[in-house]
Amino acid sequence: MQRLYDFLRRHPTGVDSFWAVVLLGLSGLSVVGHGGGAGERIVAVLVALCLCTVVALRRRAPEKMLLLALATGVVQLVCGVGPGVADFAMLVIVFTVAAVGERWASRLALGCALGAAGVSQLRWPQDIPPAHWLEQVFVGVVMTVPFVLAWVLGDSMRTRRAYFSQLEERAARLEREREAQSKVAVAAERARIARELHDVVAHNVSVMVVQADGAAYVMDATPDQARQALETISSTGRQALAEMRRLLGVLRTGDGQESGEYVPQPDVEQIEELVEQVRRTGLAVDFTVEGTARPLPSGVELTAYRIVQEALTNTRKHGGPDAGASVRLVYFDDGLGLLVEDDGHGAAHELYEDGGADGAGHGMIGMRERVGMVGGTLDAGPRPGGGFRISALLPLRPAHWTS
């Protein structure tokens, strides 16, 4: 049964043609039974053919079929062919145009539906005495109701179809927006993971390389210093592994492992330990804190730690063998200030420009992204007297908040 229903839905013109043939047969029987002259019968048959054509092609060309039905009605009025079975096509085309036709055609169909009964009464008056005008009005209203109901039903179907079309369009739009948001979220997560990996790997591996080079250089002359360098390499490697486990814990959320198994994110209090670690690599670092230390939002704490970490890593990489650095933290009432300076050779120009060059400058890109995420500002570039300078202001609230 469902297959038959699907077949009929795929061939609407065939279904309409079937009913047109049925209507034509009934109209032929009506013409034969009505009698009349040969000329009148020929006109009646032509009228029936036209109206059955209206039924057959109503969904393929509704506006044209409406005009054909109106022309056929005018021929009926002029030639005196009274209402018959074929006039049922008038109801069908009014419904069809109201449902799927153009707006002008729908309005024209409504106007014709309201006036058809009155015109028919004037052309073929009923056997009602003129004095009983209320009965004539009642008959006209009764004859008008089917046409009006056909138009109302068709217009309701048009409205319902438009409503469902809007729902489908809205659902499709929401789906596209959801996909776009998912892509943005994936890109943001990839960028976040890239920043974390760069900060963890670049800093810790840099410390390990420096210590390994130093241990190789003094291994024969001063074994104690070589042993101390190896211990630093070991502790730095363990720290790097711990932070890598934390990142893997974030990536594996939902696999049944507890987040407590992984080390917490670095904060401002660990900056002093970071500075001590860098000092053990041979880089002289001056560390000062101004203002009253207090707990900060986790995003601000992590951002501050990563900025200092990346700045000191860049100093070791680009500052030269005799470079020195200073780290200054300032607690304001509404934020945290960071100032990291060195007196070395400074970084290449393309490394601190937005975007870097040929994939270089990922650390600076990560800094700007981190600062932007907490609503802060970052200024990085060469110092007037030589060396490099990174200044950041991290607010305690995002920039779009109001107090």
C-alpha positions as CSV (number, residue, x, y, z in Angstrom):
1,M,0.0,0.0,0.0
2,Q,2.8,2.3,0.8
3,R,4.4,1.7,-2.6
4,L,1.2,2.6,-4.3
5,Y,1.0,5.8,-2.3
6,D,4.6,6.7,-3.2
7,F,3.9,6.0,-6.8
8,L,0.8,8.3,-6.8
9,R,2.8,11.1,-5.1
10,R,5.5,10.8,-7.8
11,H,2.9,11.1,-10.6
12,P,0.4,13.8,-9.7
13,T,-0.5,14.7,-13.3
14,G,-1.4,11.1,-14.0
15,V,-3.7,11.0,-11.0
16,D,-5.3,14.3,-12.1
17,S,-5.7,13.0,-15.6
18,F,-7.5,9.9,-14.3
19,W,-10.0,12.0,-12.4
20,A,-10.4,14.2,-15.5
21,V,-11.4,11.2,-17.5
22,V,-13.9,10.2,-14.9
23,L,-15.3,13.7,-14.9
24,L,-15.5,13.7,-18.7
25,G,-17.4,10.5,-18.7
26,L,-19.9,11.8,-16.1
27,S,-20.3,15.0,-18.1
28,G,-21.0,13.0,-21.3
29,L,-23.7,11.1,-19.6
30,S,-25.2,14.4,-18.4
31,V,-25.1,16.0,-21.8
32,V,-26.8,12.9,-23.4
33,G,-29.5,12.9,-20.8
34,H,-30.1,16.6,-20.9
35,G,-31.2,16.6,-24.5
36,G,-31.3,19.8,-26.6
37,G,-30.3,20.7,-30.1
38,A,-27.1,19.4,-31.8
39,G,-25.4,22.8,-31.6
40,E,-26.1,23.1,-27.9
41,R,-24.7,19.6,-27.3
42,I,-21.5,20.4,-29.2
43,V,-20.9,23.5,-27.2
44,A,-21.7,21.5,-24.0
45,V,-19.1,18.8,-25.0
46,L,-16.5,21.5,-25.7
47,V,-17.1,23.1,-22.4
48,A,-16.8,19.7,-20.6
49,L,-13.5,19.0,-22.5
50,C,-12.1,22.4,-21.4
51,L,-13.1,21.9,-17.8
52,C,-11.7,18.4,-17.7
53,T,-8.4,19.7,-19.2
54,V,-8.4,22.2,-16.3
55,V,-8.6,19.3,-13.8
56,A,-5.9,17.3,-15.7
57,L,-3.3,20.1,-15.8
58,R,-4.2,22.0,-12.6
59,R,-0.9,21.3,-10.8
60,R,1.3,21.6,-13.8
61,A,0.1,25.1,-14.8
62,P,-2.4,26.4,-12.2
63,E,-2.5,30.0,-13.4
64,K,-3.1,29.1,-17.0
65,M,-5.8,26.6,-16.0
66,L,-7.5,29.3,-14.0
67,L,-7.7,31.5,-17.0
68,L,-9.0,28.6,-19.1
69,A,-11.7,28.0,-16.5
70,L,-12.7,31.6,-16.5
71,A,-12.8,31.7,-20.3
72,T,-14.9,28.5,-20.3
73,G,-17.3,30.1,-17.8
74,V,-17.7,33.1,-20.1
75,V,-18.5,30.8,-23.0
76,Q,-21.2,29.1,-20.8
77,L,-22.8,32.4,-20.0
78,V,-22.8,33.6,-23.6
79,C,-23.9,30.3,-25.2
80,G,-26.5,29.5,-22.5
81,V,-24.9,26.2,-21.5
82,G,-26.3,25.7,-18.0
83,P,-24.3,24.4,-15.0
84,G,-23.4,20.7,-15.2
85,V,-21.2,18.1,-13.6
86,A,-18.1,19.5,-15.4
87,D,-18.4,22.7,-13.4
88,F,-17.0,20.8,-10.5
89,A,-13.6,21.7,-12.1
90,M,-14.3,25.3,-11.0
91,L,-14.1,24.3,-7.3
92,V,-11.0,22.2,-8.0
93,I,-9.0,25.0,-9.7
94,V,-10.0,27.6,-7.0
95,F,-8.6,25.2,-4.4
96,T,-5.4,24.5,-6.5
97,V,-4.6,28.2,-7.2
98,A,-5.2,29.1,-3.6
99,A,-2.8,26.4,-2.5
100,V,0.1,26.5,-5.1
101,G,-0.6,29.4,-7.5
102,E,0.8,32.9,-7.7
103,R,-0.7,35.5,-5.3
104,W,-2.4,37.4,-8.1
105,A,-4.0,34.2,-9.3
106,S,-5.2,33.3,-5.8
107,R,-6.8,36.7,-5.4
108,L,-8.5,36.5,-8.8
109,A,-9.8,33.0,-7.8
110,L,-11.2,34.4,-4.6
111,G,-13.0,37.2,-6.4
112,C,-14.5,34.9,-9.0
113,A,-15.6,32.5,-6.2
114,L,-17.5,35.3,-4.5
115,G,-19.2,36.4,-7.6
116,A,-19.8,33.1,-9.4
117,A,-23.1,32.3,-7.6
118,G,-24.6,35.7,-8.2
119,V,-23.7,35.7,-11.9
120,S,-25.2,32.2,-12.2
121,Q,-28.5,33.3,-10.6
122,L,-28.8,36.2,-12.9
123,R,-28.1,34.1,-16.0
124,W,-30.2,31.1,-14.9
125,P,-32.8,32.4,-12.4
126,Q,-34.4,30.0,-10.0
127,D,-38.1,29.4,-9.8
128,I,-38.5,31.8,-6.9
129,P,-40.9,34.7,-6.9
130,P,-39.2,38.1,-7.0
131,A,-41.0,39.1,-3.8
132,H,-39.1,36.4,-1.9
133,W,-35.8,38.1,-2.2
134,L,-34.5,36.7,1.1
135,E,-34.8,33.2,-0.4
136,Q,-32.8,34.3,-3.4
137,V,-30.1,35.7,-1.2
138,F,-30.0,32.5,0.8
139,V,-29.7,30.4,-2.3
140,G,-26.8,32.7,-3.5
141,V,-25.0,32.3,-0.2
142,V,-25.4,28.6,-0.2
143,M,-24.0,28.4,-3.7
144,T,-21.1,30.6,-2.8
145,V,-20.1,28.7,0.3
146,P,-18.4,25.7,-1.5
147,F,-16.3,28.0,-3.6
148,V,-15.2,30.1,-0.6
149,L,-14.4,26.9,1.5
150,A,-12.4,25.6,-1.4
151,W,-10.3,28.8,-1.5
152,V,-9.9,28.9,2.3
153,L,-8.8,25.2,2.4
154,G,-6.2,25.9,-0.4
155,D,-4.9,29.0,1.3
156,S,-4.6,27.2,4.6
157,M,-2.5,24.5,2.9
158,R,-0.3,27.2,1.3
159,T,0.3,28.7,4.8
160,R,1.0,25.3,6.3
161,R,3.4,24.5,3.6
162,A,5.2,27.8,4.0
163,Y,5.4,27.3,7.7
164,F,7.0,23.8,7.3
165,S,9.4,25.2,4.7
166,Q,10.5,27.9,7.2
167,L,11.0,25.2,9.8
168,E,13.1,23.2,7.4
169,E,15.2,26.2,6.4
170,R,15.7,27.1,10.0
171,A,16.7,23.6,10.9
172,A,19.2,23.6,8.0
173,R,20.6,27.0,9.0
174,L,21.0,25.8,12.7
175,E,22.8,22.7,11.4
176,R,25.1,24.8,9.4
177,E,25.8,27.1,12.3
178,R,26.4,24.1,14.6
179,E,28.9,22.7,12.1
180,A,30.6,26.1,11.9
181,Q,30.7,26.4,15.7
182,S,32.1,22.9,15.9
183,K,34.9,23.7,13.4
184,V,35.7,26.9,15.4
185,A,35.8,25.0,18.6
186,V,38.1,22.3,17.1
187,A,40.4,25.0,15.7
188,A,40.5,26.8,19.1
189,E,41.2,23.5,20.9
190,R,44.0,22.7,18.4
191,A,45.5,26.1,18.9
192,R,45.3,25.7,22.7
193,I,47.0,22.3,22.6
194,A,49.6,23.7,20.2
195,R,50.4,26.5,22.7
196,E,50.6,24.1,25.6
197,L,52.9,21.7,23.7
198,H,55.1,24.5,22.5
199,D,55.5,26.0,26.0
200,V,56.2,22.6,27.7
201,V,58.5,21.2,25.0
202,A,60.3,24.3,24.1
203,H,61.2,25.4,27.6
204,N,62.0,22.0,29.1
205,V,63.9,20.7,26.1
206,S,65.9,23.9,25.9
207,V,66.9,23.6,29.6
208,M,67.9,19.9,29.0
209,V,70.0,20.8,25.9
210,V,71.8,23.6,27.8
211,Q,72.5,21.3,30.8
212,A,73.6,18.5,28.5
213,D,76.0,20.7,26.7
214,G,77.4,22.0,29.9
215,A,77.8,18.5,31.4
216,A,79.7,17.3,28.3
217,Y,82.0,20.3,28.5
218,V,82.9,19.9,32.2
219,M,82.6,16.1,32.5
220,D,86.3,15.5,32.6
221,A,87.4,18.7,34.5
222,T,84.7,18.9,37.2
223,P,82.6,15.8,37.5
224,D,80.6,17.3,40.3
225,Q,79.2,20.0,38.0
226,A,78.5,17.4,35.4
227,R,76.6,15.3,37.9
228,Q,74.6,18.4,39.0
229,A,73.8,19.2,35.3
230,L,72.6,15.6,34.8
231,E,70.4,15.9,37.9
232,T,68.9,19.1,36.5
233,I,68.3,17.3,33.2
234,S,66.5,14.4,35.0
235,S,64.3,16.7,37.1
236,T,63.4,18.8,34.0
237,G,62.6,15.7,32.1
238,R,60.3,14.5,34.9
239,Q,58.6,17.9,35.0
240,A,58.1,17.8,31.2
241,L,56.6,14.3,31.4
242,A,54.3,15.4,34.2
243,E,53.0,18.3,32.1
244,M,52.6,16.1,29.1
245,R,50.5,13.7,31.2
246,R,48.3,16.6,32.1
247,L,47.8,17.5,28.5
248,L,47.0,13.9,27.7
249,G,44.5,13.8,30.5
250,V,42.7,16.8,28.9
251,L,42.7,15.0,25.6
252,R,41.4,11.8,27.1
253,T,38.5,13.3,29.0
254,G,35.8,10.7,29.2
255,D,37.9,7.5,29.0
256,G,37.4,6.7,32.7
257,Q,40.7,8.2,34.1
258,E,40.5,10.6,36.9
259,S,41.8,14.1,36.4
260,G,43.4,13.9,39.8
261,E,46.1,11.7,38.4
262,Y,47.6,14.6,36.5
263,V,49.6,17.5,37.8
264,P,47.7,20.9,38.2
265,Q,48.3,23.7,35.8
266,P,51.2,26.1,36.6
267,D,50.4,29.3,38.5
268,V,52.0,32.5,39.5
269,E,53.5,31.0,42.6
270,Q,55.6,28.6,40.5
271,I,57.2,31.4,38.6
272,E,59.9,31.7,41.3
273,E,60.7,27.9,40.8
274,L,60.8,28.5,37.1
275,V,63.3,31.3,37.6
276,E,65.4,29.1,39.8
277,Q,65.4,26.4,37.2
278,V,66.6,28.9,34.5
279,R,69.3,30.2,36.8
280,R,70.7,26.7,37.1
281,T,71.2,26.7,33.3
282,G,73.6,29.6,33.7
283,L,71.3,32.5,32.8
284,A,71.4,35.3,35.4
285,V,67.8,36.3,36.2
286,D,66.6,39.0,38.6
287,F,63.1,38.3,40.0
288,T,61.0,40.9,41.8
289,V,57.4,41.1,43.0
290,E,55.6,44.3,43.7
291,G,52.2,44.7,45.4
292,T,50.3,42.3,47.6
293,A,50.2,38.8,46.2
294,R,46.7,37.2,46.1
295,P,44.9,34.4,44.3
296,L,44.1,35.2,40.7
297,P,41.8,33.5,38.1
298,S,43.3,30.3,36.8
299,G,43.4,31.6,33.3
300,V,45.4,34.6,34.3
301,E,47.8,32.5,36.5
302,L,48.5,30.1,33.6
303,T,48.9,32.9,31.1
304,A,51.4,34.8,33.4
305,Y,53.4,31.6,33.9
306,R,53.6,30.8,30.2
307,I,54.6,34.3,29.2
308,V,57.5,34.3,31.7
309,Q,58.5,30.7,30.6
310,E,58.5,31.6,26.9
311,A,60.3,34.9,27.5
312,L,63.1,33.3,29.4
313,T,63.3,30.5,26.8
314,N,63.7,33.1,24.1
315,T,66.4,34.8,26.1
316,R,68.5,31.6,26.3
317,K,67.9,30.9,22.6
318,H,68.6,34.4,21.2
319,G,70.2,36.5,23.9
320,G,73.7,35.2,23.6
321,P,76.1,33.6,26.2
322,D,76.5,36.6,28.4
323,A,72.9,37.8,28.5
324,G,71.1,38.6,31.7
325,A,67.3,38.9,32.3
326,S,64.9,40.4,34.8
327,V,61.3,39.3,35.7
328,R,59.0,41.8,37.4
329,L,55.5,41.0,38.6
330,V,53.3,43.9,39.7
331,Y,49.9,43.3,41.5
332,F,47.5,46.0,40.7
333,D,44.0,46.4,42.1
334,D,42.4,45.3,38.8
335,G,45.1,43.1,37.3
336,L,48.6,41.7,37.0
337,G,51.5,43.4,35.2
338,L,54.4,41.5,33.8
339,L,57.7,42.8,32.6
340,V,60.5,40.5,31.3
341,E,63.6,42.2,29.9
342,D,67.1,41.0,28.9
343,D,70.3,42.7,27.7
344,G,71.2,40.1,25.1
345,H,71.3,40.3,21.3
346,G,67.5,40.2,21.0
347,A,65.3,38.1,18.7
348,A,65.1,38.4,14.9
349,H,62.5,40.9,13.8
350,E,60.2,38.4,12.2
351,L,60.0,36.3,15.4
352,Y,58.0,39.0,17.3
353,E,55.8,40.2,14.4
354,D,52.3,38.8,14.3
355,G,52.3,35.5,12.4
356,G,56.0,35.0,12.4
357,A,57.9,34.0,9.3
358,D,57.7,30.6,7.6
359,G,56.3,29.0,10.7
360,A,58.7,30.7,13.1
361,G,57.7,32.7,16.1
362,H,55.1,30.2,17.4
363,G,56.0,31.3,21.0
364,M,55.1,34.9,20.3
365,I,51.9,33.9,18.6
366,G,51.0,31.7,21.6
367,M,51.7,34.7,23.9
368,R,49.4,37.0,22.0
369,E,46.7,34.3,21.8
370,R,46.9,33.7,25.6
371,V,46.8,37.3,26.5
372,G,43.9,38.0,24.1
373,M,41.9,35.1,25.7
374,V,42.0,36.8,29.1
375,G,41.3,40.3,27.6
376,G,44.8,41.6,28.3
377,T,47.4,43.5,26.3
378,L,50.9,42.5,25.2
379,D,53.8,44.6,23.9
380,A,57.0,42.8,22.7
381,G,60.0,44.2,20.9
382,P,63.6,45.3,21.1
383,R,64.7,47.6,24.0
384,P,66.1,51.0,23.0
385,G,69.4,50.1,24.8
386,G,69.7,46.6,23.4
387,G,68.1,43.4,24.3
388,F,64.5,42.4,24.2
389,R,61.5,43.4,26.3
390,I,58.0,41.8,26.8
391,S,55.4,43.7,28.7
392,A,51.9,42.4,29.5
393,L,48.9,43.6,31.5
394,L,46.4,40.9,32.5
395,P,43.1,42.1,33.9
396,L,41.3,40.2,36.6
397,R,38.1,40.4,34.5
398,P,37.5,40.1,30.7
399,A,37.4,43.3,28.9
400,H,33.6,43.0,28.1
401,W,32.6,42.8,31.8
402,T,31.3,45.8,33.7
403,S,31.9,46.5,37.3
